[in-house]
């Protein structure tokens, strides 16, 4: 995880280029990207107001559209620095997504975008235990499998400063993602993005119970 932390700290100034199609992403052909990105933003903005924890909020690109009492958490000080200027009504905390520093049932909703799919299986199970402990509902936005089956890959990513980083990436179908969550509802399934919601499972609302999830 240390290498991932370093990667996202260095990527913070250019992270939004992925959303906006600028910088290193300017030459990429992504048919339908703009329309789907706008649909995801509408989806996020249309979620009912609530006490929301945005885990791995990054630069706050989607955080700013969440309604209610919003708290963004990220491990990267550089990401949070960008996010604070973007969504001044939200609150912010630096912390570990795999050891959330909150009491059980602190939030109505845990929101996570483009983070869950970077976790290896054991860490995904650990994160789900943490998220289900602190929130009543889980909303995940992540990368769709683009017409193919769900798949995992290790990617080499190059930043504008020339540095190279190995990053794990999982691409989801909505049914596959819901299967990992034990059920729920599809909010969006497109070529580029998938979004689902699931209620917390009451028997998994403590860290002690969550510690063995997925074994």
KADALIN-V700364 format. One record per pair of residues at least 4 apart in sequence whose ideal C-beta (glycine too) atoms are under 6 Angstrom apart, sorted by the first residue. I is the first residue (numbers start at 1). J is the second residue. D is the distance in whole Angstrom. If there is no record, write none. Layout:
[[I;J;D] [I;J;D]]
This chain:
[[5;75;6] [7;165;4] [8;76;5] [9;76;5] [9;78;5] [10;159;6] [11;15;5] [11;159;6] [12;78;4] [12;79;5] [12;82;6] [14;23;5] [14;160;6] [15;58;6] [15;59;5] [16;20;6] [16;59;6] [16;61;6] [17;22;4] [17;23;4] [17;25;5] [18;25;6] [19;61;6] [21;25;5] [22;26;5] [32;36;6] [32;191;6] [33;37;6] [33;192;6] [36;190;5] [36;192;5] [36;193;6] [40;193;5] [41;65;6] [42;46;6] [43;187;6] [43;188;6] [44;62;5] [44;65;4] [45;65;4] [49;67;4] [49;68;4] [50;68;4] [50;108;4] [50;109;5] [51;69;5] [51;107;5] [51;108;5] [52;66;5] [52;68;5] [52;70;5] [52;109;5] [52;111;6] [53;71;5] [53;107;4] [53;110;5] [54;63;5] [54;72;5] [54;111;5] [55;73;5] [55;97;5] [55;112;5] [56;74;6] [56;97;5] [56;115;4] [57;63;5] [57;72;3] [57;74;5] [57;83;6] [58;79;5] [59;79;6] [59;82;4] [59;83;5] [60;64;5] [60;83;3] [60;86;4] [60;87;5] [62;113;5] [63;72;5] [63;87;5] [63;90;6] [64;86;5] [64;87;4] [66;70;5] [70;90;4] [71;91;5] [72;83;6] [72;90;5] [72;92;5] [73;93;5] [73;95;5] [74;79;5] [74;80;5] [75;96;6] [80;92;5] [80;94;6] [84;92;6] [95;101;5] [98;126;5] [98;127;6] [100;130;5] [100;134;5] [102;106;4] [102;134;5] [104;133;5] [104;205;6] [106;134;5] [107;134;6] [107;135;4] [108;136;5] [109;135;6] [109;137;5] [110;131;4] [110;135;4] [110;138;5] [111;139;5] [112;116;6] [112;140;5] [113;141;4] [114;142;6] [116;140;5] [116;142;6] [117;142;4] [117;143;6] [117;170;4] [118;168;6] [119;123;4] [119;124;4] [119;127;6] [125;213;5] [125;214;3] [128;132;6] [129;210;2] [129;213;5] [131;135;6] [131;138;5] [132;200;4] [132;204;5] [133;205;6] [133;206;6] [133;207;6] [133;210;6] [136;200;6] [137;199;6] [138;198;5] [139;197;5] [140;196;6] [141;195;5] [142;172;6] [142;194;6] [143;171;5] [144;190;6] [144;192;6] [144;193;6] [144;194;4] [145;150;5] [145;171;4] [145;173;5] [146;191;6] [150;172;5] [150;173;5] [150;176;4] [151;171;5] [152;170;5] [153;169;6] [154;166;6] [154;168;6] [155;167;5] [155;169;5] [156;164;6] [157;165;5] [157;167;5] [158;164;5] [159;163;5] [172;176;5] [172;177;4] [172;194;5] [174;186;4] [174;189;4] [174;194;5] [174;196;6] [177;196;5] [178;184;5] [178;196;5] [181;198;4] [184;196;5] [184;197;6] [184;198;3] [185;197;5] [186;196;6] [187;195;4] [187;196;6] [187;197;6] [188;195;4] [189;194;5] [204;209;5] [204;210;5]]
